[in-house]
Amino acid sequence: MDTDVCIGAGQCALTAPGVFTQDEDGFGAVLPGREDGGGSPLLREAARACPVSAVRLEEG
């Protein structure tokens, strides 16, 4: 999650609520302990849904 790019659209939290949330200012944030995606099958969809590409997947 690139917090410098995030505009607070909330698509990540709506698409993959088991991985993302919105902070007190409304910007996307990764839930504690979910930095690896938690095996969520919705992670790729959350990355596609972000209108500013603040969510990026690192393969490896």
N, CA, C and O atoms as a Tripos MOL2 file, in Angstrom:
@<TRIPOS>MOLECULE
protein
  240   239    60     0     0
PROTEIN
NO_CHARGES

@<TRIPOS>ATOM
      1 N           0.8580   -1.1660    0.0000 N.3       1 MET1
      2 CA          0.0000    0.0000    0.0000 C.3       1 MET1
      3 C           0.9000    1.2240    0.0000 C.2       1 MET1
      4 O           1.6870    1.4330    0.9230 O.2       1 MET1
      5 N           0.7750    2.0290   -1.0460 N.am      2 ASP2
      6 CA          1.5500    3.2630   -1.1310 C.3       2 ASP2
      7 C           0.7070    4.3930   -0.5570 C.2       2 ASP2
      8 O          -0.1510    4.9500   -1.2430 O.2       2 ASP2
      9 N           0.9520    4.7250    0.6910 N.am      3 THR3
     10 CA          0.1480    5.7270    1.3700 C.3       3 THR3
     11 C           0.3700    7.1350    0.8190 C.2       3 THR3
     12 O          -0.4580    8.0180    1.0420 O.2       3 THR3
     13 N           1.4670    7.3570    0.1060 N.am      4 ASP4
     14 CA          1.6970    8.6570   -0.5080 C.3       4 ASP4
     15 C           0.8110    8.8660   -1.7320 C.2       4 ASP4
     16 O           0.5530   10.0040   -2.1270 O.2       4 ASP4
     17 N           0.3490    7.7840   -2.3250 N.am      5 VAL5
     18 CA         -0.4710    7.8420   -3.5310 C.3       5 VAL5
     19 C          -1.9610    7.7340   -3.1960 C.2       5 VAL5
     20 O          -2.7950    8.2600   -3.9340 O.2       5 VAL5
     21 N          -2.2990    7.0750   -2.1170 N.am      6 CYS6
     22 CA         -3.6830    6.8140   -1.7370 C.3       6 CYS6
     23 C          -4.5040    8.1080   -1.6540 C.2       6 CYS6
     24 O          -4.0590    9.1090   -1.0930 O.2       6 CYS6
     25 N          -5.7220    8.0620   -2.2310 N.am      7 ILE7
     26 CA         -6.6280    9.2150   -2.1760 C.3       7 ILE7
     27 C          -7.8410    8.9450   -1.2870 C.2       7 ILE7
     28 O          -8.7150    9.8000   -1.1440 O.2       7 ILE7
     29 N          -7.8900    7.7500   -0.6890 N.am      8 GLY8
     30 CA         -8.9840    7.4320    0.2260 C.3       8 GLY8
     31 C         -10.2640    7.0020   -0.4550 C.2       8 GLY8
     32 O         -11.3480    7.1940    0.0980 O.2       8 GLY8
     33 N         -10.1670    6.4210   -1.6460 N.am      9 ALA9
     34 CA        -11.3610    5.9630   -2.3590 C.3       9 ALA9
     35 C         -12.0350    4.8090   -1.6210 C.2       9 ALA9
     36 O         -13.2470    4.6250   -1.7330 O.2       9 ALA9
     37 N         -11.2610    4.0360   -0.8720 N.am     10 GLY10
     38 CA        -11.8250    2.9540   -0.0640 C.3      10 GLY10
     39 C         -12.0910    1.6570   -0.8000 C.2      10 GLY10
     40 O         -12.6500    0.7250   -0.2230 O.2      10 GLY10
     41 N         -11.7010    1.5800   -2.0630 N.am     11 GLN11
     42 CA        -11.9700    0.3710   -2.8390 C.3      11 GLN11
     43 C         -11.2250   -0.8450   -2.2920 C.2      11 GLN11
     44 O         -11.7290   -1.9650   -2.3740 O.2      11 GLN11
     45 N         -10.0410   -0.6370   -1.7410 N.am     12 CYS12
     46 CA         -9.2890   -1.7690   -1.1830 C.3      12 CYS12
     47 C         -10.0420   -2.3700    0.0080 C.2      12 CYS12
     48 O         -10.1810   -3.5900    0.1080 O.2      12 CYS12
     49 N         -10.5220   -1.5180    0.9000 N.am     13 ALA13
     50 CA        -11.2390   -1.9910    2.0870 C.3      13 ALA13
     51 C         -12.5800   -2.6150    1.7240 C.2      13 ALA13
     52 O         -13.0130   -3.5650    2.3760 O.2      13 ALA13
     53 N         -13.2370   -2.1010    0.7030 N.am     14 LEU14
     54 CA        -14.5070   -2.6790    0.2570 C.3      14 LEU14
     55 C         -14.3030   -4.0230   -0.4230 C.2      14 LEU14
     56 O         -15.1120   -4.9370   -0.2630 O.2      14 LEU14
     57 N         -13.2220   -4.1410   -1.1800 N.am     15 THR15
     58 CA        -12.9690   -5.3530   -1.9520 C.3      15 THR15
     59 C         -12.3490   -6.4650   -1.1200 C.2      15 THR15
     60 O         -12.7310   -7.6260   -1.2660 O.2      15 THR15
     61 N         -11.4090   -6.1390   -0.2610 N.am     16 ALA16
     62 CA        -10.7000   -7.1390    0.5540 C.3      16 ALA16
     63 C         -10.6720   -6.6940    2.0140 C.2      16 ALA16
     64 O          -9.6160   -6.3260    2.5290 O.2      16 ALA16
     65 N         -11.8250   -6.7270    2.6810 N.am     17 PRO17
     66 CA        -11.8930   -6.2350    4.0690 C.3      17 PRO17
     67 C         -11.1020   -7.0680    5.0690 C.2      17 PRO17
     68 O         -10.8790   -6.6260    6.1960 O.2      17 PRO17
     69 N         -10.6790   -8.2510    4.6820 N.am     18 GLY18
     70 CA         -9.8530   -9.0680    5.5550 C.3      18 GLY18
     71 C          -8.3960   -8.6640    5.5400 C.2      18 GLY18
     72 O          -7.6000   -9.1550    6.3390 O.2      18 GLY18
     73 N          -8.0430   -7.7620    4.6250 N.am     19 VAL19
     74 CA         -6.6540   -7.3140    4.4790 C.3      19 VAL19
     75 C          -6.5320   -5.8010    4.7020 C.2      19 VAL19
     76 O          -5.5630   -5.3370    5.3030 O.2      19 VAL19
     77 N          -7.5100   -5.0420    4.2190 N.am     20 PHE20
     78 CA         -7.4270   -3.5830    4.2630 C.3      20 PHE20
     79 C          -8.5210   -2.9730    5.1330 C.2      20 PHE20
     80 O          -9.5800   -3.5610    5.3510 O.2      20 PHE20
     81 N          -8.2240   -1.7820    5.6170 N.am     21 THR21
     82 CA         -9.1810   -0.9640    6.3440 C.3      21 THR21
     83 C          -8.9350    0.4740    5.9260 C.2      21 THR21
     84 O          -8.0760    0.7440    5.0870 O.2      21 THR21
     85 N          -9.6750    1.3830    6.5000 N.am     22 GLN22
     86 CA         -9.4040    2.7970    6.2940 C.3      22 GLN22
     87 C          -9.0210    3.3930    7.6430 C.2      22 GLN22
     88 O          -9.6360    3.0930    8.6660 O.2      22 GLN22
     89 N          -8.0020    4.2360    7.6270 N.am     23 ASP23
     90 CA         -7.5460    4.8460    8.8770 C.3      23 ASP23
     91 C          -8.4990    5.9580    9.2980 C.2      23 ASP23
     92 O          -9.5080    6.2050    8.6380 O.2      23 ASP23
     93 N          -8.1750    6.6190   10.3900 N.am     24 GLU24
     94 CA         -9.0610    7.6520   10.9310 C.3      24 GLU24
     95 C          -9.2480    8.8410    9.9950 C.2      24 GLU24
     96 O         -10.1920    9.6150   10.1560 O.2      24 GLU24
     97 N          -8.3500    8.9920    9.0150 N.am     25 ASP25
     98 CA         -8.4710   10.0670    8.0380 C.3      25 ASP25
     99 C          -9.1360    9.6020    6.7400 C.2      25 ASP25
    100 O          -9.3100   10.3860    5.8070 O.2      25 ASP25
    101 N          -9.5070    8.3150    6.6900 N.am     26 GLY26
    102 CA        -10.1910    7.7770    5.5230 C.3      26 GLY26
    103 C          -9.2860    7.1930    4.4580 C.2      26 GLY26
    104 O          -9.7550    6.8040    3.3880 O.2      26 GLY26
    105 N          -7.9960    7.1270    4.7390 N.am     27 PHE27
    106 CA         -7.0670    6.5630    3.7700 C.3      27 PHE27
    107 C          -6.9060    5.0680    3.9980 C.2      27 PHE27
    108 O          -7.0680    4.5820    5.1170 O.2      27 PHE27
    109 N          -6.5880    4.3410    2.9300 N.am     28 GLY28
    110 CA         -6.4110    2.9050    3.0220 C.3      28 GLY28
    111 C          -5.2400    2.5380    3.9120 C.2      28 GLY28
    112 O          -4.2400    3.2530    3.9800 O.2      28 GLY28
    113 N          -5.3800    1.4180    4.5900 N.am     29 ALA29
    114 CA         -4.3240    0.9070    5.4560 C.3      29 ALA29
    115 C          -4.4150   -0.6090    5.4860 C.2      29 ALA29
    116 O          -5.5030   -1.1760    5.3880 O.2      29 ALA29
    117 N          -3.2820   -1.2530    5.6180 N.am     30 VAL30
    118 CA         -3.2400   -2.7030    5.7460 C.3      30 VAL30
    119 C          -3.4980   -3.0550    7.2050 C.2      30 VAL30
    120 O          -2.9320   -2.4460    8.1130 O.2      30 VAL30
    121 N          -4.3500   -4.0340    7.4160 N.am     31 LEU31
    122 CA         -4.6380   -4.4780    8.7780 C.3      31 LEU31
    123 C          -3.3870   -5.0790    9.4120 C.2      31 LEU31
    124 O          -2.6140   -5.7420    8.7200 O.2      31 LEU31
    125 N          -3.1680   -4.8660   10.7040 N.am     32 PRO32
    126 CA         -2.0110   -5.4560   11.3760 C.3      32 PRO32
    127 C          -1.9810   -6.9740   11.1880 C.2      32 PRO32
    128 O          -2.9930   -7.6560   11.3460 O.2      32 PRO32
    129 N          -0.8150   -7.4740   10.8540 N.am     33 GLY33
    130 CA         -0.6320   -8.9050   10.6540 C.3      33 GLY33
    131 C          -1.0490   -9.3930    9.2790 C.2      33 GLY33
    132 O          -0.9420  -10.5880    9.0000 O.2      33 GLY33
    133 N          -1.5180   -8.5130    8.4170 N.am     34 ARG34
    134 CA         -1.9670   -8.8930    7.0680 C.3      34 ARG34
    135 C          -1.0620   -8.3400    5.9760 C.2      34 ARG34
    136 O          -1.4530   -8.2820    4.8100 O.2      34 ARG34
    137 N           0.1340   -7.9380    6.3480 N.am     35 GLU35
    138 CA          1.0600   -7.3550    5.3910 C.3      35 GLU35
    139 C           1.3770   -8.2980    4.2350 C.2      35 GLU35
    140 O           1.7470   -7.8480    3.1500 O.2      35 GLU35
    141 N           1.2350   -9.6020    4.4610 N.am     36 ASP36
    142 CA          1.4930  -10.5780    3.4050 C.3      36 ASP36
    143 C           0.2330  -10.9110    2.6110 C.2      36 ASP36
    144 O           0.2610  -11.7840    1.7440 O.2      36 ASP36
    145 N          -0.8490  -10.2350    2.8950 N.am     37 GLY37
    146 CA         -2.1090  -10.4800    2.1860 C.3      37 GLY37
    147 C          -2.9770  -11.5210    2.8310 C.2      37 GLY37
    148 O          -4.1380  -11.6730    2.4510 O.2      37 GLY37
    149 N          -2.4510  -12.2460    3.7970 N.am     38 GLY38
    150 CA         -3.2370  -13.2360    4.5230 C.3      38 GLY38
    151 C          -3.8450  -14.3190    3.6610 C.2      38 GLY38
    152 O          -4.8020  -14.9730    4.0740 O.2      38 GLY38
    153 N          -3.3050  -14.5220    2.4650 N.am     39 GLY39
    154 CA         -3.8310  -15.5440    1.5730 C.3      39 GLY39
    155 C          -5.1800  -15.1840    0.9680 C.2      39 GLY39
    156 O          -5.8690  -16.0530    0.4330 O.2      39 GLY39
    157 N          -5.5630  -13.9280    1.0470 N.am     40 SER40
    158 CA         -6.8670  -13.5070    0.5440 C.3      40 SER40
    159 C          -6.9550  -13.6580   -0.9730 C.2      40 SER40
    160 O          -6.0990  -13.1520   -1.6980 O.2      40 SER40
    161 N          -7.9810  -14.3470   -1.4520 N.am     41 PRO41
    162 CA         -8.1700  -14.4700   -2.8970 C.3      41 PRO41
    163 C          -8.6430  -13.1480   -3.5190 C.2      41 PRO41
    164 O          -8.6850  -13.0170   -4.7420 O.2      41 PRO41
    165 N          -8.9940  -12.1810   -2.6840 N.am     42 LEU42
    166 CA         -9.4960  -10.8980   -3.1730 C.3      42 LEU42
    167 C          -8.3990   -9.8570   -3.3400 C.2      42 LEU42
    168 O          -8.6760   -8.7320   -3.7570 O.2      42 LEU42
    169 N          -7.1730  -10.2090   -3.0250 N.am     43 LEU43
    170 CA         -6.0800   -9.2510   -3.0570 C.3      43 LEU43
    171 C          -5.8350   -8.6890   -4.4480 C.2      43 LEU43
    172 O          -5.6630   -7.4800   -4.6020 O.2      43 LEU43
    173 N          -5.8160   -9.5330   -5.4500 N.am     44 ARG44
    174 CA         -5.6050   -9.0570   -6.8190 C.3      44 ARG44
    175 C          -6.7320   -8.1290   -7.2620 C.2      44 ARG44
    176 O          -6.4880   -7.1300   -7.9380 O.2      44 ARG44
    177 N          -7.9480   -8.4550   -6.8870 N.am     45 GLU45
    178 CA         -9.0850   -7.6080   -7.2330 C.3      45 GLU45
    179 C          -8.9700   -6.2480   -6.5360 C.2      45 GLU45
    180 O          -9.3000   -5.2200   -7.1290 O.2      45 GLU45
    181 N          -8.5090   -6.2370   -5.2950 N.am     46 ALA46
    182 CA         -8.3180   -4.9720   -4.5760 C.3      46 ALA46
    183 C          -7.2780   -4.1050   -5.2830 C.2      46 ALA46
    184 O          -7.4480   -2.8900   -5.3830 O.2      46 ALA46
    185 N          -6.2100   -4.7180   -5.7680 N.am     47 ALA47
    186 CA         -5.1820   -3.9720   -6.5010 C.3      47 ALA47
    187 C          -5.7620   -3.3990   -7.7910 C.2      47 ALA47
    188 O          -5.4770   -2.2550   -8.1440 O.2      47 ALA47
    189 N          -6.5680   -4.1810   -8.4890 N.am     48 ARG48
    190 CA         -7.1950   -3.6910   -9.7270 C.3      48 ARG48
    191 C          -8.2220   -2.5910   -9.4480 C.2      48 ARG48
    192 O          -8.3920   -1.6800  -10.2590 O.2      48 ARG48
    193 N          -8.9030   -2.6750   -8.3090 N.am     49 ALA49
    194 CA         -9.9700   -1.7230   -7.9830 C.3      49 ALA49
    195 C          -9.4490   -0.3550   -7.5600 C.2      49 ALA49
    196 O         -10.1820    0.6310   -7.6340 O.2      49 ALA49
    197 N          -8.2070   -0.2800   -7.1220 N.am     50 CYS50
    198 CA         -7.6640    1.0010   -6.6510 C.3      50 CYS50
    199 C          -7.5240    1.9630   -7.8280 C.2      50 CYS50
    200 O          -6.8010    1.6680   -8.7800 O.2      50 CYS50
    201 N          -8.2090    3.1130   -7.7760 N.am     51 PRO51
    202 CA         -8.1790    4.0330   -8.9180 C.3      51 PRO51
    203 C          -6.8400    4.7330   -9.1450 C.2      51 PRO51
    204 O          -6.6250    5.2980  -10.2170 O.2      51 PRO51
    205 N          -5.9370    4.7100   -8.1670 N.am     52 VAL52
    206 CA         -4.6470    5.3690   -8.3090 C.3      52 VAL52
    207 C          -3.4720    4.3960   -8.1800 C.2      52 VAL52
    208 O          -2.3230    4.8190   -8.0540 O.2      52 VAL52
    209 N          -3.7620    3.0970   -8.2110 N.am     53 SER53
    210 CA         -2.7310    2.0550   -8.1150 C.3      53 SER53
    211 C          -1.8790    2.1560   -6.8700 C.2      53 SER53
    212 O          -0.6720    1.9170   -6.9120 O.2      53 SER53
    213 N          -2.5150    2.5160   -5.7480 N.am     54 ALA54
    214 CA         -1.7910    2.5670   -4.4720 C.3      54 ALA54
    215 C          -1.5640    1.1710   -3.9080 C.2      54 ALA54
    216 O          -0.6810    0.9750   -3.0740 O.2      54 ALA54
    217 N          -2.3550    0.1980   -4.3580 N.am     55 VAL55
    218 CA         -2.2050   -1.1890   -3.9250 C.3      55 VAL55
    219 C          -1.4510   -1.9180   -5.0100 C.2      55 VAL55
    220 O          -1.9170   -2.0220   -6.1450 O.2      55 VAL55
    221 N          -0.2830   -2.4230   -4.6580 N.am     56 ARG56
    222 CA          0.5420   -3.1740   -5.5960 C.3      56 ARG56
    223 C           0.9370   -4.4960   -4.9790 C.2      56 ARG56
    224 O           1.2360   -4.5750   -3.7880 O.2      56 ARG56
    225 N           0.9360   -5.5230   -5.7890 N.am     57 LEU57
    226 CA          1.3130   -6.8470   -5.3120 C.3      57 LEU57
    227 C           2.7710   -7.1170   -5.6280 C.2      57 LEU57
    228 O           3.2630   -6.8050   -6.7120 O.2      57 LEU57
    229 N           3.4380   -7.6970   -4.6700 N.am     58 GLU58
    230 CA          4.8320   -8.1110   -4.8750 C.3      58 GLU58
    231 C           4.8470   -9.6230   -4.9130 C.2      58 GLU58
    232 O           4.5140  -10.2850   -3.9300 O.2      58 GLU58
    233 N           5.2290  -10.1580   -6.0390 N.am     59 GLU59
    234 CA          5.3100  -11.6120   -6.1890 C.3      59 GLU59
    235 C           6.6210  -12.0870   -5.5760 C.2      59 GLU59
    236 O           7.6490  -11.4120   -5.6260 O.2      59 GLU59
    237 N           6.5370  -13.2650   -5.0030 N.am     60 GLY60
    238 CA          7.8060  -13.7740   -4.4990 C.3      60 GLY60
    239 C           7.6330  -14.5830   -3.3510 C.2      60 GLY60
    240 O           8.6110  -15.0920   -2.8010 O.2      60 GLY60
@<TRIPOS>BOND
     1     1     2 1
     2     2     3 1
     3     3     4 2
     4     3     5 am
     5     5     6 1
     6     6     7 1
     7     7     8 2
     8     7     9 am
     9     9    10 1
    10    10    11 1
    11    11    12 2
    12    11    13 am
    13    13    14 1
    14    14    15 1
    15    15    16 2
    16    15    17 am
    17    17    18 1
    18    18    19 1
    19    19    20 2
    20    19    21 am
    21    21    22 1
    22    22    23 1
    23    23    24 2
    24    23    25 am
    25    25    26 1
    26    26    27 1
    27    27    28 2
    28    27    29 am
    29    29    30 1
    30    30    31 1
    31    31    32 2
    32    31    33 am
    33    33    34 1
    34    34    35 1
    35    35    36 2
    36    35    37 am
    37    37    38 1
    38    38    39 1
    39    39    40 2
    40    39    41 am
    41    41    42 1
    42    42    43 1
    43    43    44 2
    44    43    45 am
    45    45    46 1
    46    46    47 1
    47    47    48 2
    48    47    49 am
    49    49    50 1
    50    50    51 1
    51    51    52 2
    52    51    53 am
    53    53    54 1
    54    54    55 1
    55    55    56 2
    56    55    57 am
    57    57    58 1
    58    58    59 1
    59    59    60 2
    60    59    61 am
    61    61    62 1
    62    62    63 1
    63    63    64 2
    64    63    65 am
    65    65    66 1
    66    66    67 1
    67    67    68 2
    68    67    69 am
    69    69    70 1
    70    70    71 1
    71    71    72 2
    72    71    73 am
    73    73    74 1
    74    74    75 1
    75    75    76 2
    76    75    77 am
    77    77    78 1
    78    78    79 1
    79    79    80 2
    80    79    81 am
    81    81    82 1
    82    82    83 1
    83    83    84 2
    84    83    85 am
    85    85    86 1
    86    86    87 1
    87    87    88 2
    88    87    89 am
    89    89    90 1
    90    90    91 1
    91    91    92 2
    92    91    93 am
    93    93    94 1
    94    94    95 1
    95    95    96 2
    96    95    97 am
    97    97    98 1
    98    98    99 1
    99    99   100 2
   100    99   101 am
   101   101   102 1
   102   102   103 1
   103   103   104 2
   104   103   105 am
   105   105   106 1
   106   106   107 1
   107   107   108 2
   108   107   109 am
   109   109   110 1
   110   110   111 1
   111   111   112 2
   112   111   113 am
   113   113   114 1
   114   114   115 1
   115   115   116 2
   116   115   117 am
   117   117   118 1
   118   118   119 1
   119   119   120 2
   120   119   121 am
   121   121   122 1
   122   122   123 1
   123   123   124 2
   124   123   125 am
   125   125   126 1
   126   126   127 1
   127   127   128 2
   128   127   129 am
   129   129   130 1
   130   130   131 1
   131   131   132 2
   132   131   133 am
   133   133   134 1
   134   134   135 1
   135   135   136 2
   136   135   137 am
   137   137   138 1
   138   138   139 1
   139   139   140 2
   140   139   141 am
   141   141   142 1
   142   142   143 1
   143   143   144 2
   144   143   145 am
   145   145   146 1
   146   146   147 1
   147   147   148 2
   148   147   149 am
   149   149   150 1
   150   150   151 1
   151   151   152 2
   152   151   153 am
   153   153   154 1
   154   154   155 1
   155   155   156 2
   156   155   157 am
   157   157   158 1
   158   158   159 1
   159   159   160 2
   160   159   161 am
   161   161   162 1
   162   162   163 1
   163   163   164 2
   164   163   165 am
   165   165   166 1
   166   166   167 1
   167   167   168 2
   168   167   169 am
   169   169   170 1
   170   170   171 1
   171   171   172 2
   172   171   173 am
   173   173   174 1
   174   174   175 1
   175   175   176 2
   176   175   177 am
   177   177   178 1
   178   178   179 1
   179   179   180 2
   180   179   181 am
   181   181   182 1
   182   182   183 1
   183   183   184 2
   184   183   185 am
   185   185   186 1
   186   186   187 1
   187   187   188 2
   188   187   189 am
   189   189   190 1
   190   190   191 1
   191   191   192 2
   192   191   193 am
   193   193   194 1
   194   194   195 1
   195   195   196 2
   196   195   197 am
   197   197   198 1
   198   198   199 1
   199   199   200 2
   200   199   201 am
   201   201   202 1
   202   202   203 1
   203   203   204 2
   204   203   205 am
   205   205   206 1
   206   206   207 1
   207   207   208 2
   208   207   209 am
   209   209   210 1
   210   210   211 1
   211   211   212 2
   212   211   213 am
   213   213   214 1
   214   214   215 1
   215   215   216 2
   216   215   217 am
   217   217   218 1
   218   218   219 1
   219   219   220 2
   220   219   221 am
   221   221   222 1
   222   222   223 1
   223   223   224 2
   224   223   225 am
   225   225   226 1
   226   226   227 1
   227   227   228 2
   228   227   229 am
   229   229   230 1
   230   230   231 1
   231   231   232 2
   232   231   233 am
   233   233   234 1
   234   234   235 1
   235   235   236 2
   236   235   237 am
   237   237   238 1
   238   238   239 1
   239   239   240 2
@<TRIPOS>SUBSTRUCTURE
     1 MET1         2 RESIDUE 1 A MET
     2 ASP2         6 RESIDUE 1 A ASP
     3 THR3        10 RESIDUE 1 A THR
     4 ASP4        14 RESIDUE 1 A ASP
     5 VAL5        18 RESIDUE 1 A VAL
     6 CYS6        22 RESIDUE 1 A CYS
     7 ILE7        26 RESIDUE 1 A ILE
     8 GLY8        30 RESIDUE 1 A GLY
     9 ALA9        34 RESIDUE 1 A ALA
    10 GLY10       38 RESIDUE 1 A GLY
    11 GLN11       42 RESIDUE 1 A GLN
    12 CYS12       46 RESIDUE 1 A CYS
    13 ALA13       50 RESIDUE 1 A ALA
    14 LEU14       54 RESIDUE 1 A LEU
    15 THR15       58 RESIDUE 1 A THR
    16 ALA16       62 RESIDUE 1 A ALA
    17 PRO17       66 RESIDUE 1 A PRO
    18 GLY18       70 RESIDUE 1 A GLY
    19 VAL19       74 RESIDUE 1 A VAL
    20 PHE20       78 RESIDUE 1 A PHE
    21 THR21       82 RESIDUE 1 A THR
    22 GLN22       86 RESIDUE 1 A GLN
    23 ASP23       90 RESIDUE 1 A ASP
    24 GLU24       94 RESIDUE 1 A GLU
    25 ASP25       98 RESIDUE 1 A ASP
    26 GLY26      102 RESIDUE 1 A GLY
    27 PHE27      106 RESIDUE 1 A PHE
    28 GLY28      110 RESIDUE 1 A GLY
    29 ALA29      114 RESIDUE 1 A ALA
    30 VAL30      118 RESIDUE 1 A VAL
    31 LEU31      122 RESIDUE 1 A LEU
    32 PRO32      126 RESIDUE 1 A PRO
    33 GLY33      130 RESIDUE 1 A GLY
    34 ARG34      134 RESIDUE 1 A ARG
    35 GLU35      138 RESIDUE 1 A GLU
    36 ASP36      142 RESIDUE 1 A ASP
    37 GLY37      146 RESIDUE 1 A GLY
    38 GLY38      150 RESIDUE 1 A GLY
    39 GLY39      154 RESIDUE 1 A GLY
    40 SER40      158 RESIDUE 1 A SER
    41 PRO41      162 RESIDUE 1 A PRO
    42 LEU42      166 RESIDUE 1 A LEU
    43 LEU43      170 RESIDUE 1 A LEU
    44 ARG44      174 RESIDUE 1 A ARG
    45 GLU45      178 RESIDUE 1 A GLU
    46 ALA46      182 RESIDUE 1 A ALA
    47 ALA47      186 RESIDUE 1 A ALA
    48 ARG48      190 RESIDUE 1 A ARG
    49 ALA49      194 RESIDUE 1 A ALA
    50 CYS50      198 RESIDUE 1 A CYS
    51 PRO51      202 RESIDUE 1 A PRO
    52 VAL52      206 RESIDUE 1 A VAL
    53 SER53      210 RESIDUE 1 A SER
    54 ALA54      214 RESIDUE 1 A ALA
    55 VAL55      218 RESIDUE 1 A VAL
    56 ARG56      222 RESIDUE 1 A ARG
    57 LEU57      226 RESIDUE 1 A LEU
    58 GLU58      230 RESIDUE 1 A GLU
    59 GLU59      234 RESIDUE 1 A GLU
    60 GLY60      238 RESIDUE 1 A GLY
